[in-house]
Amino acid sequence: MRDFKDILEIDREAFNPRNPSFDMYVYLAYGSDIFVADTGKKIVGYVVTMDLDQLRGKIVSIAVRKEFRGSGIGEHLMRRAIERLREKGKKEIALEVRVSNKIAQKLYEKLGFRIVETIPNYYSDGEDAYYMVLRFSEQ
Ligand SMILES: CC(C)(COP(=O)(O)OP(=O)(O)OC[C@H]1O[C@@H](n2cnc3c(N)ncnc32)[C@H](O)[C@@H]1OP(=O)(O)O)[C@@H](O)C(=O)NCCC(=O)NCCS
């Protein structure tokens, strides 16, 4: 994929400063839906979704390059991903987010996601995750 290198670079900048993200290789290799934000010169953000089953989808990962944050790109990518999953017939979309990541939580809440559960020790450094869900029937 043409954008592969950029996506991995953004992923590293956002989540893994030292190590390439193995998960990201797997998702890119196994054909999830990926949307990118492209300025025409370079890729500045991406979102990856996947099917959990026929009725449920998942936002696997989203990130925007640091210098492009705060200008609506993340929200645009999320809306596009949600739209795509909805087109595919999903009734709900799930995601996990670090309890400390208030910026991402604010974005997800703005789009209708709600915290349904805390998953203890979810991340490799021991941090808990919020499990957030968007249900279309509640919209
Ligand atoms: C989370 C992330 C993708 C948001 O992307 P972004 O392009 O900066 O976000 P947007 O400019 O589209 O903002 C959309 C909404 O997000 C929230 N938000 C964004 N930046 C924020 C900030 N600095 N403080 C508080 N809320 C913020 C707001 O709700 C905002 O809506 P508003 O402008 O009406 O207030 C981006 O911060 C990022 O890449 N972070 C690092 C990776 C990450 O944490 N990914 C999520 C992992 S679960």
The ligand as a Tripos MOL2 file, in Angstrom:
@<TRIPOS>MOLECULE
LIG
   48    50     1     0     0
SMALL
NO_CHARGES

@<TRIPOS>ATOM
      1 C1         -7.1470   11.9580   19.4510 C.3       1 LIG1
      2 C2         -6.7120   12.6290   18.1410 C.3       1 LIG1
      3 C3         -6.8110   11.6020   16.9860 C.3       1 LIG1
      4 C4         -7.6930   13.8000   17.8560 C.3       1 LIG1
      5 O1         -7.3860   14.3130   16.5590 O.3       1 LIG1
      6 P1         -7.4810   15.8820   16.2360 P.3       1 LIG1
      7 O2         -7.3890   16.0520   14.7670 O.co2     1 LIG1
      8 O3         -6.4660   16.6270   17.0530 O.co2     1 LIG1
      9 O4         -8.9410   16.2270   16.7850 O.3       1 LIG1
     10 P2         -9.9470   17.3200   16.1940 P.3       1 LIG1
     11 O5         -9.2130   18.5800   15.9180 O.co2     1 LIG1
     12 O6        -10.7430   16.7210   15.0810 O.co2     1 LIG1
     13 O7        -10.9130   17.5830   17.4550 O.3       1 LIG1
     14 C5        -12.1560   16.9080   17.5600 C.3       1 LIG1
     15 C6        -12.6100   16.8850   19.0060 C.3       1 LIG1
     16 O8        -11.6480   16.1830   19.8150 O.3       1 LIG1
     17 C7        -11.5600   16.8000   21.1010 C.3       1 LIG1
     18 N1        -10.2380   17.4320   21.2500 N.ar      1 LIG1
     19 C8         -9.2770   17.5590   20.2990 C.ar      1 LIG1
     20 N2         -8.1790   18.1630   20.8010 N.ar      1 LIG1
     21 C9         -8.4620   18.4380   22.0940 C.ar      1 LIG1
     22 C10        -7.7250   19.0640   23.1610 C.ar      1 LIG1
     23 N3         -6.4730   19.5120   22.9820 N.pl3     1 LIG1
     24 N4         -8.3170   19.1490   24.3710 N.ar      1 LIG1
     25 C11        -9.5670   18.6870   24.5690 C.ar      1 LIG1
     26 N5        -10.3210   18.0830   23.6030 N.ar      1 LIG1
     27 C12        -9.7730   17.9700   22.3830 C.ar      1 LIG1
     28 C13       -12.6490   17.8580   21.1180 C.3       1 LIG1
     29 O9        -13.8560   17.2160   21.5200 O.3       1 LIG1
     30 C14       -12.7180   18.2340   19.6580 C.3       1 LIG1
     31 O10       -13.9590   18.8140   19.3170 O.3       1 LIG1
     32 P3        -14.1330   20.4310   19.4610 P.3       1 LIG1
     33 O11       -13.1260   21.0270   18.5340 O.co2     1 LIG1
     34 O12       -15.5390   20.6710   19.0340 O.co2     1 LIG1
     35 O13       -13.8560   20.7520   20.8930 O.co2     1 LIG1
     36 C15        -5.2720   13.2080   18.2350 C.3       1 LIG1
     37 O14        -5.1880   13.9920   19.4210 O.3       1 LIG1
     38 C16        -4.1690   12.1540   18.2910 C.2       1 LIG1
     39 O15        -3.6790   11.7000   17.2590 O.2       1 LIG1
     40 N6         -3.7500   11.7660   19.4990 N.am      1 LIG1
     41 C17        -2.6900   10.7640   19.6690 C.3       1 LIG1
     42 C18        -3.1710    9.3930   19.3170 C.3       1 LIG1
     43 C19        -4.3660    8.9830   20.1660 C.2       1 LIG1
     44 O16        -4.4350    9.2710   21.3490 O.2       1 LIG1
     45 N7         -5.2980    8.2530   19.5090 N.am      1 LIG1
     46 C20        -6.4680    7.7170   20.1830 C.3       1 LIG1
     47 C21        -6.1080    6.4380   20.8370 C.3       1 LIG1
     48 S1         -7.5430    5.6200   21.5030 S.3       1 LIG1
@<TRIPOS>BOND
     1     1     2 1
     2     2     3 1
     3     2     4 1
     4     2    36 1
     5     4     5 1
     6     5     6 1
     7     6     7 2
     8     6     8 1
     9     6     9 1
    10     9    10 1
    11    10    11 2
    12    10    12 1
    13    10    13 1
    14    13    14 1
    15    14    15 1
    16    15    16 1
    17    15    30 1
    18    16    17 1
    19    17    18 1
    20    17    28 1
    21    18    19 ar
    22    18    27 ar
    23    19    20 ar
    24    20    21 ar
    25    21    22 ar
    26    21    27 ar
    27    22    23 1
    28    22    24 ar
    29    24    25 ar
    30    25    26 ar
    31    26    27 ar
    32    28    29 1
    33    28    30 1
    34    30    31 1
    35    31    32 1
    36    32    33 2
    37    32    34 1
    38    32    35 1
    39    36    37 1
    40    36    38 1
    41    38    39 2
    42    38    40 1
    43    40    41 1
    44    41    42 1
    45    42    43 1
    46    43    44 2
    47    43    45 1
    48    45    46 1
    49    46    47 1
    50    47    48 1
@<TRIPOS>SUBSTRUCTURE
     1 LIG1         1 GROUP 0 **** ****
